Amino acid sequence: MMNQNKWKVISLVVIVILLVVIGYFTGVFKKSNDYSIVYLSTGEVYVGKLKTFPDLRLTNAYVLQLSKDEKDPTKNTFQINPIKDAVWAPESLHLIKDNVVFYGPLSPESQIAKTLAEQIK
Protein backbone atom coordinates (compact mmCIF):
# COMPACT_ATOMS: atom_id res chain seq x y z
CA MET A 1 0.00 0.00 0.00
CA MET A 2 2.81 2.43 0.90
CA ASN A 3 4.64 1.51 -2.29
CA GLN A 4 1.63 2.57 -4.44
CA ASN A 5 1.44 5.98 -2.75
CA LYS A 6 5.14 6.50 -3.35
CA TRP A 7 4.72 5.81 -7.09
CA LYS A 8 1.72 8.14 -7.26
CA VAL A 9 3.75 10.98 -5.73
CA ILE A 10 6.70 10.32 -8.04
CA SER A 11 4.37 10.21 -11.06
CA LEU A 12 2.74 13.49 -10.03
CA VAL A 13 6.14 15.18 -9.62
CA VAL A 14 7.27 13.93 -13.05
CA ILE A 15 4.05 15.20 -14.67
CA VAL A 16 4.44 18.63 -13.06
CA ILE A 17 8.07 18.86 -14.20
CA LEU A 18 7.09 17.86 -17.74
CA LEU A 19 4.33 20.50 -17.82
CA VAL A 20 6.78 23.19 -16.68
CA VAL A 21 9.34 22.16 -19.31
CA ILE A 22 6.70 22.09 -22.08
CA GLY A 23 5.39 25.48 -20.92
CA TYR A 24 8.89 26.94 -21.00
CA PHE A 25 9.63 25.72 -24.52
CA THR A 26 6.24 26.77 -25.91
CA GLY A 27 6.67 30.27 -24.55
CA VAL A 28 3.80 30.14 -22.05
CA PHE A 29 5.96 31.86 -19.43
CA LYS A 30 7.30 34.44 -21.86
CA LYS A 31 5.95 37.98 -21.79
CA SER A 32 3.90 38.69 -24.89
CA ASN A 33 5.75 41.93 -25.71
CA ASP A 34 9.27 40.46 -25.57
CA TYR A 35 11.21 40.78 -28.79
CA SER A 36 14.12 38.61 -29.85
CA ILE A 37 16.86 39.12 -32.38
CA VAL A 38 17.77 36.35 -34.84
CA TYR A 39 21.00 36.35 -36.85
CA LEU A 40 21.09 34.01 -39.84
CA SER A 41 24.11 32.47 -41.57
CA THR A 42 23.20 34.53 -44.66
CA GLY A 43 23.90 37.73 -42.73
CA GLU A 44 20.23 38.70 -42.44
CA VAL A 45 19.08 39.97 -39.05
CA TYR A 46 15.46 39.75 -37.94
CA VAL A 47 13.72 41.10 -34.86
CA GLY A 48 10.35 39.80 -33.69
CA LYS A 49 8.44 37.66 -31.26
CA LEU A 50 10.20 34.30 -31.30
CA LYS A 51 8.59 30.95 -30.59
CA THR A 52 10.94 27.99 -30.26
CA PHE A 53 8.47 25.10 -30.11
CA PRO A 54 7.75 23.06 -32.18
CA ASP A 55 9.99 24.96 -34.59
CA LEU A 56 11.60 28.40 -34.71
CA ARG A 57 8.91 30.88 -35.74
CA LEU A 58 9.10 34.66 -35.77
CA THR A 59 5.93 36.78 -35.68
CA ASN A 60 5.56 40.57 -35.70
CA ALA A 61 8.87 40.44 -37.52
CA TYR A 62 11.13 43.24 -38.71
CA VAL A 63 14.21 43.02 -40.87
CA LEU A 64 17.24 44.98 -39.69
CA GLN A 65 19.17 46.63 -42.50
CA LEU A 66 22.51 48.31 -41.97
CA SER A 67 23.80 51.04 -44.25
CA LYS A 68 26.60 53.58 -44.29
CA ASP A 69 25.85 56.95 -42.74
CA GLU A 70 25.64 59.51 -45.56
CA LYS A 71 27.30 62.21 -43.43
CA ASP A 72 30.05 60.00 -42.03
CA PRO A 73 30.92 56.91 -44.13
CA THR A 74 32.93 55.44 -41.24
CA LYS A 75 29.69 54.98 -39.28
CA ASN A 76 26.77 52.66 -39.86
CA THR A 77 23.08 53.44 -39.47
CA PHE A 78 20.24 50.97 -39.34
CA GLN A 79 16.66 50.76 -40.46
CA ILE A 80 14.00 48.45 -39.11
CA ASN A 81 11.43 47.53 -41.74
CA PRO A 82 8.33 45.48 -40.92
CA ILE A 83 8.11 42.22 -42.81
CA LYS A 84 4.39 42.85 -43.33
CA ASP A 85 5.34 45.74 -45.66
CA ALA A 86 7.49 43.49 -47.85
CA VAL A 87 6.17 42.42 -51.25
CA TRP A 88 5.90 38.82 -50.03
CA ALA A 89 4.37 39.93 -46.64
CA PRO A 90 4.31 36.70 -44.61
CA GLU A 91 2.33 36.43 -41.37
CA SER A 92 5.28 34.69 -39.75
CA LEU A 93 8.75 33.44 -40.60
CA HIS A 94 9.55 29.77 -40.03
CA LEU A 95 13.30 29.53 -39.54
CA ILE A 96 15.53 26.55 -40.26
CA LYS A 97 17.65 25.90 -37.17
CA ASP A 98 20.73 25.07 -39.24
CA ASN A 99 20.68 28.59 -40.71
CA VAL A 100 20.43 30.37 -37.35
CA VAL A 101 23.80 31.55 -36.04
CA PHE A 102 22.33 32.90 -32.82
CA TYR A 103 19.16 34.28 -31.30
CA GLY A 104 18.30 35.90 -28.01
CA PRO A 105 16.05 38.33 -26.20
CA LEU A 106 16.30 41.96 -27.18
CA SER A 107 17.27 44.24 -24.31
CA PRO A 108 14.63 46.92 -23.64
CA GLU A 109 17.47 49.45 -23.34
CA SER A 110 18.91 48.67 -26.78
CA GLN A 111 18.66 51.14 -29.64
CA ILE A 112 16.61 48.66 -31.65
CA ALA A 113 14.06 48.24 -28.83
CA LYS A 114 13.77 52.01 -28.50
CA THR A 115 13.25 52.38 -32.25
CA LEU A 116 10.59 49.65 -32.20
CA ALA A 117 8.80 51.37 -29.33
CA GLU A 118 8.71 54.59 -31.35
CA GLN A 119 7.39 52.82 -34.47
CA ILE A 120 4.68 50.99 -32.53
CA LYS A 121 3.28 54.19 -30.97
Sequence and secondary structure as in RCSB ss.txt:
>XXXX:A:sequence
MMNQNKWKVISLVVIVILLVVIGYFTGVFKKSNDYSIVYLSTGEVYVGKLKTFPDLRLTNAYVLQLSKDEKDPTK
NTFQINPIKDAVWAPESLHLIKDNVVFYGPLSPESQIAKTLAEQIK
>XXXX:A:secstr
 HHHHHHHHHHHHHHHHHHHHHHHHHTTTS TT  EEEEETTS EEEEEEE SSSEEEEEEEEEEEEE SS TTS
EEEEEEEGGGSSS  SEEEE GGGEEEEEE  TTSHHHHHHHHHH 
